[in-house]
């Protein structure tokens, strides 16, 4: 492990965060898409709860 760590530079260009694309920003801010995701997640939760009881 020490051999690998020797070559890692913490502030190198490979360690930058991803910048969201325009489509990703749109999907994160679109109220209609958020509502659809809310419904889907709630349905999944209901299925899990129903299986446990």
PDB file with one MODEL, atoms N, CA, C and O in Angstrom:
MODEL        1
ATOM      1  N   UNK A   1       0.823  -1.191   0.000  1.00  0.00           N
ATOM      2  CA  UNK A   1       0.000   0.000   0.000  1.00  0.00           C
ATOM      3  C   UNK A   1       0.865   1.253   0.000  1.00  0.00           C
ATOM      4  O   UNK A   1       0.520   2.244  -0.643  1.00  0.00           O
ATOM      5  N   UNK A   2       1.962   1.217   0.700  1.00  0.00           N
ATOM      6  CA  UNK A   2       2.849   2.380   0.746  1.00  0.00           C
ATOM      7  C   UNK A   2       3.419   2.698  -0.631  1.00  0.00           C
ATOM      8  O   UNK A   2       3.678   3.860  -0.946  1.00  0.00           O
ATOM      9  N   UNK A   3       3.613   1.670  -1.451  1.00  0.00           N
ATOM     10  CA  UNK A   3       4.127   1.894  -2.797  1.00  0.00           C
ATOM     11  C   UNK A   3       3.133   2.694  -3.634  1.00  0.00           C
ATOM     12  O   UNK A   3       3.522   3.583  -4.392  1.00  0.00           O
ATOM     13  N   UNK A   4       1.861   2.377  -3.492  1.00  0.00           N
ATOM     14  CA  UNK A   4       0.829   3.084  -4.248  1.00  0.00           C
ATOM     15  C   UNK A   4       0.687   4.517  -3.751  1.00  0.00           C
ATOM     16  O   UNK A   4       0.580   5.447  -4.551  1.00  0.00           O
ATOM     17  N   UNK A   5       0.685   4.698  -2.426  1.00  0.00           N
ATOM     18  CA  UNK A   5       0.517   6.024  -1.842  1.00  0.00           C
ATOM     19  C   UNK A   5       1.644   6.976  -2.224  1.00  0.00           C
ATOM     20  O   UNK A   5       1.463   8.193  -2.224  1.00  0.00           O
ATOM     21  N   UNK A   6       2.786   6.428  -2.544  1.00  0.00           N
ATOM     22  CA  UNK A   6       3.936   7.251  -2.909  1.00  0.00           C
ATOM     23  C   UNK A   6       3.679   8.041  -4.191  1.00  0.00           C
ATOM     24  O   UNK A   6       4.227   9.128  -4.371  1.00  0.00           O
ATOM     25  N   UNK A   7       2.836   7.490  -5.094  1.00  0.00           N
ATOM     26  CA  UNK A   7       2.595   8.120  -6.385  1.00  0.00           C
ATOM     27  C   UNK A   7       1.331   8.977  -6.416  1.00  0.00           C
ATOM     28  O   UNK A   7       1.045   9.606  -7.434  1.00  0.00           O
ATOM     29  N   UNK A   8       0.577   9.014  -5.330  1.00  0.00           N
ATOM     30  CA  UNK A   8      -0.664   9.783  -5.292  1.00  0.00           C
ATOM     31  C   UNK A   8      -0.373  11.197  -4.811  1.00  0.00           C
ATOM     32  O   UNK A   8       0.211  11.392  -3.744  1.00  0.00           O
ATOM     33  N   UNK A   9      -0.782  12.176  -5.603  1.00  0.00           N
ATOM     34  CA  UNK A   9      -0.636  13.577  -5.227  1.00  0.00           C
ATOM     35  C   UNK A   9      -2.037  14.107  -4.905  1.00  0.00           C
ATOM     36  O   UNK A   9      -2.899  14.110  -5.784  1.00  0.00           O
ATOM     37  N   UNK A  10      -2.289  14.556  -3.665  1.00  0.00           N
ATOM     38  CA  UNK A  10      -3.661  14.872  -3.267  1.00  0.00           C
ATOM     39  C   UNK A  10      -4.314  16.019  -4.025  1.00  0.00           C
ATOM     40  O   UNK A  10      -5.538  16.016  -4.160  1.00  0.00           O
ATOM     41  N   UNK A  11      -3.587  16.975  -4.515  1.00  0.00           N
ATOM     42  CA  UNK A  11      -4.198  18.113  -5.208  1.00  0.00           C
ATOM     43  C   UNK A  11      -3.919  18.080  -6.702  1.00  0.00           C
ATOM     44  O   UNK A  11      -3.837  19.122  -7.351  1.00  0.00           O
ATOM     45  N   UNK A  12      -3.775  16.894  -7.235  1.00  0.00           N
ATOM     46  CA  UNK A  12      -3.557  16.705  -8.660  1.00  0.00           C
ATOM     47  C   UNK A  12      -4.877  16.913  -9.409  1.00  0.00           C
ATOM     48  O   UNK A  12      -5.940  16.918  -8.788  1.00  0.00           O
ATOM     49  N   UNK A  13      -4.823  17.081 -10.707  1.00  0.00           N
ATOM     50  CA  UNK A  13      -6.012  17.312 -11.529  1.00  0.00           C
ATOM     51  C   UNK A  13      -6.972  16.128 -11.505  1.00  0.00           C
ATOM     52  O   UNK A  13      -8.157  16.299 -11.792  1.00  0.00           O
ATOM     53  N   UNK A  14      -6.496  14.946 -11.175  1.00  0.00           N
ATOM     54  CA  UNK A  14      -7.347  13.761 -11.134  1.00  0.00           C
ATOM     55  C   UNK A  14      -8.301  13.752  -9.949  1.00  0.00           C
ATOM     56  O   UNK A  14      -9.221  12.935  -9.915  1.00  0.00           O
ATOM     57  N   UNK A  15      -8.110  14.628  -8.990  1.00  0.00           N
ATOM     58  CA  UNK A  15      -8.908  14.608  -7.779  1.00  0.00           C
ATOM     59  C   UNK A  15      -9.900  15.763  -7.710  1.00  0.00           C
ATOM     60  O   UNK A  15     -10.318  16.150  -6.619  1.00  0.00           O
ATOM     61  N   UNK A  16     -10.280  16.313  -8.843  1.00  0.00           N
ATOM     62  CA  UNK A  16     -11.260  17.386  -8.846  1.00  0.00           C
ATOM     63  C   UNK A  16     -12.665  16.788  -8.823  1.00  0.00           C
ATOM     64  O   UNK A  16     -12.854  15.623  -9.175  1.00  0.00           O
ATOM     65  N   UNK A  17     -13.638  17.577  -8.413  1.00  0.00           N
ATOM     66  CA  UNK A  17     -15.014  17.095  -8.390  1.00  0.00           C
ATOM     67  C   UNK A  17     -15.629  17.232  -9.777  1.00  0.00           C
ATOM     68  O   UNK A  17     -15.174  18.019 -10.606  1.00  0.00           O
ATOM     69  N   UNK A  18     -16.674  16.446 -10.003  1.00  0.00           N
ATOM     70  CA  UNK A  18     -17.364  16.497 -11.289  1.00  0.00           C
ATOM     71  C   UNK A  18     -18.257  17.732 -11.331  1.00  0.00           C
ATOM     72  O   UNK A  18     -18.880  18.088 -10.331  1.00  0.00           O
ATOM     73  N   UNK A  19     -18.316  18.366 -12.458  1.00  0.00           N
ATOM     74  CA  UNK A  19     -19.197  19.513 -12.659  1.00  0.00           C
ATOM     75  C   UNK A  19     -20.450  19.001 -13.357  1.00  0.00           C
ATOM     76  O   UNK A  19     -20.349  18.379 -14.414  1.00  0.00           O
ATOM     77  N   UNK A  20     -21.641  19.250 -12.785  1.00  0.00           N
ATOM     78  CA  UNK A  20     -22.856  18.726 -13.407  1.00  0.00           C
ATOM     79  C   UNK A  20     -23.128  19.381 -14.754  1.00  0.00           C
ATOM     80  O   UNK A  20     -22.871  20.568 -14.954  1.00  0.00           O
ATOM     81  N   UNK A  21     -23.650  18.586 -15.660  1.00  0.00           N
ATOM     82  CA  UNK A  21     -23.993  19.095 -16.983  1.00  0.00           C
ATOM     83  C   UNK A  21     -25.314  19.862 -16.916  1.00  0.00           C
ATOM     84  O   UNK A  21     -25.992  19.859 -15.889  1.00  0.00           O
ATOM     85  N   UNK A  22     -25.659  20.501 -17.992  1.00  0.00           N
ATOM     86  CA  UNK A  22     -26.913  21.240 -18.049  1.00  0.00           C
ATOM     87  C   UNK A  22     -28.121  20.354 -17.837  1.00  0.00           C
ATOM     88  O   UNK A  22     -29.084  20.756 -17.184  1.00  0.00           O
ATOM     89  N   UNK A  23     -28.075  19.132 -18.394  1.00  0.00           N
ATOM     90  CA  UNK A  23     -29.190  18.193 -18.224  1.00  0.00           C
ATOM     91  C   UNK A  23     -29.339  17.779 -16.768  1.00  0.00           C
ATOM     92  O   UNK A  23     -30.456  17.693 -16.259  1.00  0.00           O
ATOM     93  N   UNK A  24     -28.230  17.524 -16.096  1.00  0.00           N
ATOM     94  CA  UNK A  24     -28.270  17.129 -14.689  1.00  0.00           C
ATOM     95  C   UNK A  24     -28.831  18.260 -13.834  1.00  0.00           C
ATOM     96  O   UNK A  24     -29.648  18.020 -12.945  1.00  0.00           O
ATOM     97  N   UNK A  25     -28.404  19.473 -14.093  1.00  0.00           N
ATOM     98  CA  UNK A  25     -28.925  20.621 -13.348  1.00  0.00           C
ATOM     99  C   UNK A  25     -30.422  20.769 -13.592  1.00  0.00           C
ATOM    100  O   UNK A  25     -31.178  21.055 -12.664  1.00  0.00           O
ATOM    101  N   UNK A  26     -30.850  20.577 -14.831  1.00  0.00           N
ATOM    102  CA  UNK A  26     -32.278  20.652 -15.149  1.00  0.00           C
ATOM    103  C   UNK A  26     -33.065  19.590 -14.387  1.00  0.00           C
ATOM    104  O   UNK A  26     -34.121  19.886 -13.827  1.00  0.00           O
ATOM    105  N   UNK A  27     -32.561  18.351 -14.360  1.00  0.00           N
ATOM    106  CA  UNK A  27     -33.272  17.277 -13.677  1.00  0.00           C
ATOM    107  C   UNK A  27     -33.321  17.515 -12.166  1.00  0.00           C
ATOM    108  O   UNK A  27     -34.295  17.137 -11.516  1.00  0.00           O
ATOM    109  N   UNK A  28     -32.302  18.126 -11.611  1.00  0.00           N
ATOM    110  CA  UNK A  28     -32.287  18.417 -10.172  1.00  0.00           C
ATOM    111  C   UNK A  28     -33.239  19.540  -9.796  1.00  0.00           C
ATOM    112  O   UNK A  28     -33.710  19.586  -8.660  1.00  0.00           O
ATOM    113  N   UNK A  29     -33.530  20.434 -10.710  1.00  0.00           N
ATOM    114  CA  UNK A  29     -34.361  21.592 -10.394  1.00  0.00           C
ATOM    115  C   UNK A  29     -35.770  21.499 -10.971  1.00  0.00           C
ATOM    116  O   UNK A  29     -36.608  22.348 -10.669  1.00  0.00           O
ATOM    117  N   UNK A  30     -36.049  20.500 -11.786  1.00  0.00           N
ATOM    118  CA  UNK A  30     -37.364  20.340 -12.409  1.00  0.00           C
ATOM    119  C   UNK A  30     -38.363  19.806 -11.382  1.00  0.00           C
ATOM    120  O   UNK A  30     -38.204  18.697 -10.872  1.00  0.00           O
ATOM    121  N   UNK A  31     -39.386  20.597 -11.085  1.00  0.00           N
ATOM    122  CA  UNK A  31     -40.384  20.216 -10.075  1.00  0.00           C
ATOM    123  C   UNK A  31     -41.184  18.984 -10.499  1.00  0.00           C
ATOM    124  O   UNK A  31     -41.521  18.148  -9.660  1.00  0.00           O
ATOM    125  N   UNK A  32     -41.486  18.867 -11.779  1.00  0.00           N
ATOM    126  CA  UNK A  32     -42.251  17.712 -12.261  1.00  0.00           C
ATOM    127  C   UNK A  32     -41.449  16.427 -12.061  1.00  0.00           C
ATOM    128  O   UNK A  32     -41.987  15.431 -11.578  1.00  0.00           O
ATOM    129  N   UNK A  33     -40.176  16.444 -12.426  1.00  0.00           N
ATOM    130  CA  UNK A  33     -39.331  15.256 -12.265  1.00  0.00           C
ATOM    131  C   UNK A  33     -39.165  14.912 -10.788  1.00  0.00           C
ATOM    132  O   UNK A  33     -39.187  13.738 -10.421  1.00  0.00           O
ATOM    133  N   UNK A  34     -38.998  15.929  -9.934  1.00  0.00           N
ATOM    134  CA  UNK A  34     -38.868  15.674  -8.506  1.00  0.00           C
ATOM    135  C   UNK A  34     -40.135  15.045  -7.944  1.00  0.00           C
ATOM    136  O   UNK A  34     -40.052  14.159  -7.094  1.00  0.00           O
ATOM    137  N   UNK A  35     -41.294  15.480  -8.395  1.00  0.00           N
ATOM    138  CA  UNK A  35     -42.556  14.900  -7.946  1.00  0.00           C
ATOM    139  C   UNK A  35     -42.667  13.441  -8.381  1.00  0.00           C
ATOM    140  O   UNK A  35     -43.107  12.594  -7.603  1.00  0.00           O
ATOM    141  N   UNK A  36     -42.271  13.144  -9.616  1.00  0.00           N
ATOM    142  CA  UNK A  36     -42.307  11.758 -10.106  1.00  0.00           C
ATOM    143  C   UNK A  36     -41.381  10.885  -9.266  1.00  0.00           C
ATOM    144  O   UNK A  36     -41.760   9.783  -8.868  1.00  0.00           O
ATOM    145  N   UNK A  37     -40.172  11.367  -8.995  1.00  0.00           N
ATOM    146  CA  UNK A  37     -39.228  10.603  -8.172  1.00  0.00           C
ATOM    147  C   UNK A  37     -39.773  10.399  -6.759  1.00  0.00           C
ATOM    148  O   UNK A  37     -39.592   9.333  -6.171  1.00  0.00           O
ATOM    149  N   UNK A  38     -40.442  11.420  -6.214  1.00  0.00           N
ATOM    150  CA  UNK A  38     -41.047  11.324  -4.897  1.00  0.00           C
ATOM    151  C   UNK A  38     -42.082  10.201  -4.858  1.00  0.00           C
ATOM    152  O   UNK A  38     -42.105   9.402  -3.922  1.00  0.00           O
ATOM    153  N   UNK A  39     -42.932  10.144  -5.874  1.00  0.00           N
ATOM    154  CA  UNK A  39     -43.959   9.104  -5.947  1.00  0.00           C
ATOM    155  C   UNK A  39     -43.320   7.724  -6.062  1.00  0.00           C
ATOM    156  O   UNK A  39     -43.732   6.792  -5.371  1.00  0.00           O
ATOM    157  N   UNK A  40     -42.323   7.584  -6.923  1.00  0.00           N
ATOM    158  CA  UNK A  40     -41.662   6.290  -7.121  1.00  0.00           C
ATOM    159  C   UNK A  40     -41.002   5.816  -5.830  1.00  0.00           C
ATOM    160  O   UNK A  40     -41.127   4.646  -5.469  1.00  0.00           O
ATOM    161  N   UNK A  41     -40.307   6.702  -5.134  1.00  0.00           N
ATOM    162  CA  UNK A  41     -39.641   6.318  -3.896  1.00  0.00           C
ATOM    163  C   UNK A  41     -40.672   5.925  -2.839  1.00  0.00           C
ATOM    164  O   UNK A  41     -40.459   4.968  -2.094  1.00  0.00           O
ATOM    165  N   UNK A  42     -41.779   6.649  -2.769  1.00  0.00           N
ATOM    166  CA  UNK A  42     -42.822   6.295  -1.801  1.00  0.00           C
ATOM    167  C   UNK A  42     -43.449   4.947  -2.110  1.00  0.00           C
ATOM    168  O   UNK A  42     -43.748   4.182  -1.194  1.00  0.00           O
ATOM    169  N   UNK A  43     -43.649   4.647  -3.370  1.00  0.00           N
ATOM    170  CA  UNK A  43     -44.183   3.335  -3.738  1.00  0.00           C
ATOM    171  C   UNK A  43     -43.213   2.236  -3.334  1.00  0.00           C
ATOM    172  O   UNK A  43     -43.631   1.196  -2.825  1.00  0.00           O
ATOM    173  N   UNK A  44     -41.927   2.457  -3.556  1.00  0.00           N
ATOM    174  CA  UNK A  44     -40.922   1.466  -3.154  1.00  0.00           C
ATOM    175  C   UNK A  44     -40.932   1.266  -1.644  1.00  0.00           C
ATOM    176  O   UNK A  44     -40.816   0.138  -1.165  1.00  0.00           O
ATOM    177  N   UNK A  45     -41.069   2.356  -0.893  1.00  0.00           N
ATOM    178  CA  UNK A  45     -41.118   2.243   0.561  1.00  0.00           C
ATOM    179  C   UNK A  45     -42.362   1.481   1.006  1.00  0.00           C
ATOM    180  O   UNK A  45     -42.285   0.663   1.922  1.00  0.00           O
ATOM    181  N   UNK A  46     -43.500   1.734   0.374  1.00  0.00           N
ATOM    182  CA  UNK A  46     -44.712   1.001   0.708  1.00  0.00           C
ATOM    183  C   UNK A  46     -44.555  -0.488   0.455  1.00  0.00           C
ATOM    184  O   UNK A  46     -45.039  -1.304   1.239  1.00  0.00           O
ATOM    185  N   UNK A  47     -43.892  -0.848  -0.618  1.00  0.00           N
ATOM    186  CA  UNK A  47     -43.655  -2.263  -0.927  1.00  0.00           C
ATOM    187  C   UNK A  47     -42.788  -2.904   0.139  1.00  0.00           C
ATOM    188  O   UNK A  47     -43.063  -4.023   0.572  1.00  0.00           O
ATOM    189  N   UNK A  48     -41.746  -2.209   0.568  1.00  0.00           N
ATOM    190  CA  UNK A  48     -40.851  -2.756   1.608  1.00  0.00           C
ATOM    191  C   UNK A  48     -41.608  -2.918   2.919  1.00  0.00           C
ATOM    192  O   UNK A  48     -41.475  -3.943   3.588  1.00  0.00           O
ATOM    193  N   UNK A  49     -42.397  -1.921   3.289  1.00  0.00           N
ATOM    194  CA  UNK A  49     -43.160  -2.001   4.541  1.00  0.00           C
ATOM    195  C   UNK A  49     -44.192  -3.104   4.460  1.00  0.00           C
ATOM    196  O   UNK A  49     -44.392  -3.830   5.434  1.00  0.00           O
ATOM    197  N   UNK A  50     -44.852  -3.246   3.327  1.00  0.00           N
ATOM    198  CA  UNK A  50     -45.871  -4.293   3.173  1.00  0.00           C
ATOM    199  C   UNK A  50     -45.247  -5.676   3.298  1.00  0.00           C
ATOM    200  O   UNK A  50     -45.867  -6.573   3.870  1.00  0.00           O
ATOM    201  N   UNK A  51     -44.042  -5.872   2.781  1.00  0.00           N
ATOM    202  CA  UNK A  51     -43.371  -7.173   2.873  1.00  0.00           C
ATOM    203  C   UNK A  51     -42.991  -7.509   4.310  1.00  0.00           C
ATOM    204  O   UNK A  51     -42.947  -8.681   4.685  1.00  0.00           O
ATOM    205  N   UNK A  52     -42.717  -6.489   5.110  1.00  0.00           N
ATOM    206  CA  UNK A  52     -42.252  -6.754   6.481  1.00  0.00           C
ATOM    207  C   UNK A  52     -43.405  -7.043   7.439  1.00  0.00           C
ATOM    208  O   UNK A  52     -43.175  -7.573   8.526  1.00  0.00           O
ATOM    209  N   UNK A  53     -44.638  -6.707   7.063  1.00  0.00           N
ATOM    210  CA  UNK A  53     -45.773  -6.921   7.975  1.00  0.00           C
ATOM    211  C   UNK A  53     -46.602  -8.091   7.576  1.00  0.00           C
ATOM    212  O   UNK A  53     -47.591  -8.402   8.240  1.00  0.00           O
TER     213      UNK A  53
ENDMDL
END
